[in-house]
């Protein structure tokens, strides 16, 4: 049963799952508390040294304090240990629209490290996933994000980059993560910001280069292979030169008066339109391929630069690394598809009085 407890006797949990609190949403919640009061009681447990510690309801507690109230409605619960209290707090916060993926990852990792199954055996990622209604993949991705360098963690937390790209970046070596973030922050050669799709592809290319060091080293080719490489370069560049001539023809066609076009293409307009649509499709495919090639070349430079600067190290756990590589290959197409989902507008994070609005697990802020 809820009681009115003095705010002075309630203490935040220093190990609670939430670390980042969105200032704008906290302001909205505070305004709601000022008008309606705390509609949903917080949960607290007794402290051995006196007073109470928050189990669930950190945001409501903060908003109530900011509103200037001296008491708050709370339910006193009996939680046997710190980790059990933490798990209870995780359960409340996982459905909140502004709990960050990194907070989730840290929470899952702590539970795996500190808690056990009923029979005393270590918990698995599947156990944690089942406990919170998540997939094993969801849990693994959030834990993987903890390998991000601080700069990347900052941009993910503040919605500058999306979950899919952040996950791919987290698989890179720290020095390559920093190089990718630096390039992303700088923008493309055209001066435009790198969008989420491009960032994901670029991070993927860097990952591929990490797996295949030296693949593009011309010095390792035989003379015959070098000759074939130069011939292939000439053929490809000639094709692009021919495309430039086609572009001039298309510009000339576009400037032709409509009546002249209709007369010249009498009986063939439909077929010629289909011809141009096929050409446009091929142009888009070629443009995409060359963009990918550029990302590959940029990734190669990043990995080569990192390899030159970093000391040689003997890698351990080769067998485990191979298993992980297979998993990453299988996930890439899924991650790329999720970018579209992530970019879909959410519900705006509206508050229902003092209760945080629930959000789908894919609702992650993404840089436009």
C-alpha positions in Angstrom: 0.0 0.0 0.0 1.3 3.4 -0.9 2.4 5.8 1.8 3.4 9.5 1.8 7.1 9.5 2.6 9.2 12.5 3.2 11.5 13.3 0.3 14.4 14.0 2.7 14.3 10.3 3.8 14.5 8.9 0.2 17.8 8.3 -1.6 18.5 7.5 -5.2 20.0 4.2 -6.0 23.6 4.9 -7.1 23.6 1.8 -9.3 20.2 2.2 -10.9 20.1 1.4 -14.7 19.4 5.0 -15.9 22.3 7.4 -16.3 21.0 9.7 -19.1 17.8 11.8 -18.5 16.5 13.8 -21.4 16.2 17.4 -20.1 13.2 18.3 -22.3 11.2 15.2 -21.2 12.1 15.7 -17.6 10.8 19.3 -17.8 7.5 17.9 -19.2 7.2 15.4 -16.4 8.0 18.1 -13.8 5.2 20.2 -15.2 2.8 17.3 -15.0 3.8 16.6 -11.4 3.2 20.3 -10.5 -0.3 20.1 -12.0 -1.4 16.6 -11.0 1.0 15.3 -8.4 2.7 11.9 -8.6 -0.1 9.7 -10.0 1.9 6.4 -9.9 3.7 5.7 -6.6 7.4 5.0 -6.7 8.9 1.9 -5.1 11.5 2.0 -2.3 13.2 -0.4 0.0 14.5 0.2 3.5 18.2 0.9 3.9 20.2 -0.6 6.8 21.6 2.8 7.7 18.1 4.3 7.8 15.8 5.9 5.3 14.8 4.4 1.9 16.4 3.7 -1.4 14.6 4.0 -4.7 13.9 0.7 -6.5 11.7 2.1 -9.2 10.7 5.7 -10.1 13.9 7.7 -10.3 12.3 10.1 -12.9 9.2 10.6 -10.8 11.4 11.3 -7.8 13.5 13.8 -9.6 10.4 15.5 -11.1 8.8 15.7 -7.7 11.9 17.2 -6.2 12.2 19.7 -8.9 8.5 20.6 -8.4 9.4 21.6 -4.8 7.3 18.9 -3.1 8.4 17.7 0.4 6.6 14.3 0.3 6.0 11.6 -2.4 3.7 8.6 -2.7 5.7 5.4 -2.4 5.3 1.7 -1.9 7.8 0.0 0.4 8.9 -3.3 -1.1 11.0 -6.2 0.3 13.8 -6.8 -2.1 16.5 -9.3 -0.8 19.6 -8.0 -2.6 21.1 -5.2 -4.6 21.0 -7.2 -7.8 17.4 -8.2 -7.4 16.5 -4.5 -6.8 18.5 -3.7 -9.9 16.7 -6.3 -12.0 13.3 -4.9 -10.8 14.4 -1.4 -11.9 15.6 -2.7 -15.2 12.1 -4.3 -15.8 10.5 -0.9 -15.3 12.9 1.1 -17.4 13.2 -1.2 -20.4 9.9 -0.1 -21.8 10.8 3.6 -21.5 11.2 5.6 -24.6 14.4 7.4 -23.4 16.3 4.5 -21.8 19.4 4.4 -24.1 20.8 1.3 -25.7 24.0 1.7 -23.8 22.1 1.8 -20.5 20.4 -1.4 -21.5 23.7 -3.0 -22.4 25.3 -2.0 -19.1 22.2 -3.4 -17.3 22.3 -6.7 -19.1 26.0 -7.1 -18.5 25.7 -6.4 -14.8 22.9 -9.0 -14.4 25.0 -11.6 -16.3 28.0 -10.8 -14.1 26.3 -10.6 -10.7 23.1 -12.7 -10.7 22.6 -16.4 -11.0 19.8 -18.8 -11.9 17.7 -20.4 -9.2 20.0 -23.5 -9.2 23.1 -21.2 -8.7 24.4 -21.7 -12.3 25.6 -18.6 -14.3 22.9 -16.8 -16.3 23.1 -16.8 -20.1 22.1 -14.1 -22.5 19.1 -16.3 -23.4 18.0 -16.3 -19.7 18.2 -12.5 -19.6 16.4 -12.1 -22.9 13.5 -14.4 -21.7 13.2 -12.5 -18.4 12.5 -9.2 -20.2 10.7 -10.4 -23.2 13.6 -9.6 -25.6 15.3 -11.6 -28.3 18.8 -13.0 -27.6 20.0 -10.8 -30.6 18.5 -7.7 -28.9 20.5 -8.4 -25.7 23.7 -9.3 -27.6 23.6 -6.1 -29.7 23.2 -3.9 -26.6 26.1 -5.6 -24.8 28.2 -5.3 -28.0 27.6 -1.5 -28.0 29.7 -1.3 -24.8 32.8 -1.8 -26.9 32.2 1.6 -28.5 34.8 4.3 -27.9 33.6 7.2 -25.8 33.1 9.5 -28.8 30.8 7.0 -30.5 28.9 6.3 -27.2 28.3 10.0 -26.9 26.9 10.3 -30.4 24.7 7.2 -29.9 23.3 8.4 -26.6 22.4 11.8 -28.0 20.8 10.5 -31.2 23.4 11.7 -33.6 24.0 8.2 -35.0 21.5 5.3 -35.0 21.6 1.9 -33.4 22.4 -0.1 -36.6 25.5 2.0 -37.5 26.6 2.1 -33.9 26.5 -1.7 -33.6 28.6 -2.1 -36.8 31.1 0.5 -35.5 31.4 -1.3 -32.2 32.8 -4.3 -33.9 35.8 -2.3 -35.2 39.1 -1.9 -33.5 39.2 1.2 -31.3 41.5 3.1 -33.6 39.3 2.4 -36.6 36.2 3.4 -34.6 37.7 6.8 -34.0 38.7 7.1 -37.6 35.1 6.3 -38.8 33.6 8.8 -36.3 36.1 11.4 -37.4 35.1 10.9 -41.1 31.4 10.9 -40.2 31.7 14.2 -38.3 33.7 15.8 -41.1 31.1 14.8 -43.7 31.4 13.6 -47.3 33.6 15.0 -50.0 30.6 17.0 -51.2 30.4 18.7 -47.8 27.1 17.0 -46.8 26.7 15.1 -43.6 27.0 11.3 -43.9 23.5 9.8 -43.5 22.7 6.7 -41.4 22.7 4.4 -44.4 26.0 5.7 -45.7 27.6 5.5 -42.2 26.4 1.9 -41.8 27.8 0.9 -45.2 31.1 2.7 -44.5 31.5 1.0 -41.1 30.8 -2.3 -42.8 33.5 -1.7 -45.4 36.0 -0.9 -42.7 35.1 -4.1 -41.0 35.6 -6.0 -44.2 39.0 -4.4 -44.6 39.9 -5.5 -41.1 39.1 -9.0 -42.0 41.2 -9.0 -45.2 44.4 -6.9 -44.5 46.5 -6.6 -47.6 43.8 -7.7 -50.0 44.4 -4.6 -52.2 48.2 -4.4 -51.9 49.4 -4.1 -55.5 52.9 -4.9 -54.4 51.8 -8.5 -53.7 50.5 -9.0 -57.2 52.4 -10.8 -60.0 53.4 -8.9 -63.1 50.6 -10.6 -65.1 48.1 -9.6 -62.3 49.4 -6.0 -62.4 49.0 -5.9 -66.2 45.4 -7.2 -65.9 44.7 -4.7 -63.1 45.8 -1.8 -65.3 43.8 -3.1 -68.3 40.7 -3.4 -66.1 41.2 0.2 -64.9 41.4 1.4 -68.5 38.2 -0.5 -69.5 36.3 0.9 -66.5 37.4 4.5 -67.1 36.5 4.2 -70.7 33.0 3.1 -69.8 32.6 6.1 -67.6 33.9 8.4 -70.4 31.2 6.9 -72.7 28.6 7.6 -70.1 29.6 11.2 -70.1 28.9 11.3 -73.9 25.5 9.7 -73.3 24.8 12.4 -70.7 25.3 15.0 -73.3 22.9 13.2 -75.7 20.3 13.1 -72.9 20.7 16.8 -72.1 20.2 17.5 -75.8 17.1 15.3 -75.9 15.7 17.0 -72.8 16.0 20.4 -74.5 14.1 19.3 -77.6 10.7 21.0 -78.0 7.8 18.7 -77.0 6.1 18.9 -80.3 9.2 17.8 -82.1 9.7 14.9 -79.7 6.1 13.7 -80.2 6.6 13.9 -84.0 10.0 12.2 -84.0 8.9 9.4 -81.7 5.4 8.8 -83.2 4.4 5.2 -82.5 7.4 4.6 -80.2 6.9 7.0 -77.3 5.9 4.2 -74.9 8.8 1.9 -75.8 11.3 4.8 -75.7 10.0 5.8 -72.3 10.6 2.3 -71.0 14.1 2.4 -72.5 14.9 5.6 -70.5 13.5 4.1 -67.3 15.7 1.1 -67.7 18.6 3.5 -68.3 17.7 5.4 -65.2 17.6 2.2 -63.2 21.0 1.1 -64.5 22.4 4.6 -63.7 21.2 4.3 -60.1 22.7 0.9 -59.7 26.0 2.1 -61.1 26.0 5.1 -58.9 25.4 2.9 -55.8 28.2 0.6 -56.8 30.6 3.5 -57.2 29.6 5.0 -53.9 30.3 1.6 -52.3 33.6 1.4 -54.1 34.5 4.9 -52.7 33.5 3.7 -49.2 35.7 0.6 -49.7 38.7 2.8 -50.8 38.2 5.1 -47.9 37.9 2.2 -45.5 41.1 0.7 -47.0 43.0 3.9 -46.2 41.7 4.0 -42.7 42.7 0.4 -41.9 46.1 0.7 -43.6 46.8 3.9 -41.6 45.8 2.2 -38.4 47.9 -0.9 -39.2 50.9 1.3 -39.9 50.6 3.2 -36.6 49.6 0.3 -34.3 52.1 -2.2 -33.0 51.8 -5.8 -34.2 49.9 -8.0 -31.8 49.2 -11.7 -31.8 45.5 -12.3 -31.9 44.0 -14.9 -29.6 40.8 -16.9 -29.8 40.9 -17.5 -33.5 38.2 -20.1 -33.5 35.8 -17.8 -31.6 36.6 -15.0 -34.0 35.6 -17.2 -37.0 32.2 -18.0 -35.4 31.6 -14.3 -34.7 32.5 -13.4 -38.3 29.8 -15.7 -39.6 27.3 -14.1 -37.3 28.2 -10.6 -38.4 27.8 -11.5 -42.1 24.3 -12.9 -41.4 23.4 -9.8 -39.4 24.5 -7.1 -41.9 21.5 -7.3 -44.2 19.1 -7.2 -41.2 20.9 -4.2 -39.7 20.7 -2.3 -43.0 17.0 -3.1 -43.3 16.5 -1.8 -39.7 17.8 1.7 -40.7 14.5 2.3 -42.4 12.6 1.2 -39.3 14.7 3.4 -37.1 14.1 6.5 -39.3 10.3 6.1 -38.9 8.8 8.8 -36.7 7.9 7.6 -33.2 5.1 8.7 -30.9 7.0 11.7 -29.7 7.6 10.3 -26.2 4.4 11.7 -24.8 3.9 11.3 -21.1 0.7 9.9 -19.7 0.7 12.0 -16.5 3.7 10.6 -14.6 4.1 7.3 -16.3 6.7 7.1 -19.0 5.3 6.2 -22.4 6.2 2.7 -23.6 8.2 2.5 -26.8 9.0 -0.3 -29.3 12.5 -1.6 -28.9 13.5 -0.4 -32.4 12.6 3.2 -31.6 16.1 4.6 -31.6 17.0 8.2 -32.6 18.8 8.3 -35.9 20.7 11.2 -37.5 19.0 12.4 -40.6 
